[in-house]
Amino acid sequence: MLGINPLIDIGLVSPTGESETGHIRYFTINSLKKLLHRNGFFTTAWTTDFILFHRWRFIILGKLFPSLGWGLIIKAKINKN
C-alpha cells in the first residue's frame, strides 16, 4: 500500500514438511517496472483489477486508484536497442 514493497517472500512447503522451490512475491508498480526494465522491457500501459475492502471488490475504485489495486496488470514490450 502507498507504493511501499512489503518485502514478503514465502517459500512453498511440501505435504511432507520439506521446502520446495518456488515463492510468492508481492510487487508495487514501481518495483515491477524496475524488474521489467532490468530485463530489457519497457512498460507501455498498466492498470489493476479491483480494490479489495474486506470481502467487497471495487472495480471502479481500482480504475481511479490503480496503484492501490489487488493485482497489477502490465503491458510491456521488449526494448530492441
C-alpha positions in Angstrom: 0.0 0.0 0.0 1.1 3.5 -0.7 3.8 2.2 -3.1 5.9 0.5 -0.4 7.0 -3.0 -1.1 6.2 -5.3 1.8 9.3 -7.4 1.2 7.4 -10.7 1.6 8.8 -13.9 0.1 7.0 -17.1 1.2 8.7 -20.4 0.3 6.5 -23.4 -0.6 6.3 -26.4 1.8 5.5 -29.9 0.5 3.0 -32.1 2.4 5.9 -33.9 4.0 7.1 -30.6 5.5 10.2 -30.2 3.3 10.8 -26.9 1.5 10.2 -26.9 -2.2 11.4 -24.4 -4.8 9.1 -21.5 -5.6 7.9 -18.3 -4.0 5.2 -15.7 -3.8 6.4 -12.2 -4.5 4.4 -9.0 -3.9 5.2 -6.1 -6.1 4.4 -2.4 -6.2 4.0 -0.8 -9.6 7.5 0.8 -9.3 9.3 -2.4 -8.2 7.7 -4.3 -11.1 8.6 -1.7 -13.6 12.2 -1.7 -12.4 12.3 -5.5 -12.7 11.0 -5.4 -16.2 13.4 -2.6 -17.2 16.4 -4.6 -15.8 15.4 -7.5 -18.0 15.1 -5.5 -21.2 11.4 -4.4 -21.2 9.6 -1.1 -21.0 6.1 -0.6 -19.8 3.5 0.7 -22.3 0.4 0.6 -20.1 -0.7 -0.6 -16.7 -3.8 -0.9 -14.6 -5.3 -3.0 -11.8 -8.3 -5.4 -11.5 -10.0 -4.1 -8.3 -9.5 -2.7 -4.8 -10.4 -5.1 -2.0 -12.0 -4.0 1.3 -12.7 -7.0 3.4 -14.9 -9.1 1.1 -16.0 -6.4 -1.2 -14.3 -5.8 -4.6 -14.5 -2.3 -6.0 -13.7 -2.3 -9.8 -14.3 1.5 -10.3 -12.0 2.4 -7.4 -9.4 0.2 -9.0 -9.6 2.2 -12.2 -9.4 5.5 -10.3 -6.5 4.4 -8.0 -4.7 1.7 -9.8 -1.6 1.7 -7.5 -3.8 0.5 -4.7 -5.3 -2.4 -6.6 -5.3 -6.1 -5.7 -3.4 -7.2 -8.8 -1.2 -5.4 -11.2 -1.8 -5.8 -15.0 1.1 -4.5 -17.1 1.6 -4.4 -20.8 5.3 -4.3 -21.6 7.4 -4.6 -24.8 11.0 -5.8 -25.3 13.5 -3.0 -25.7 15.2 -3.7 -29.0 18.3 -1.4 -28.5 
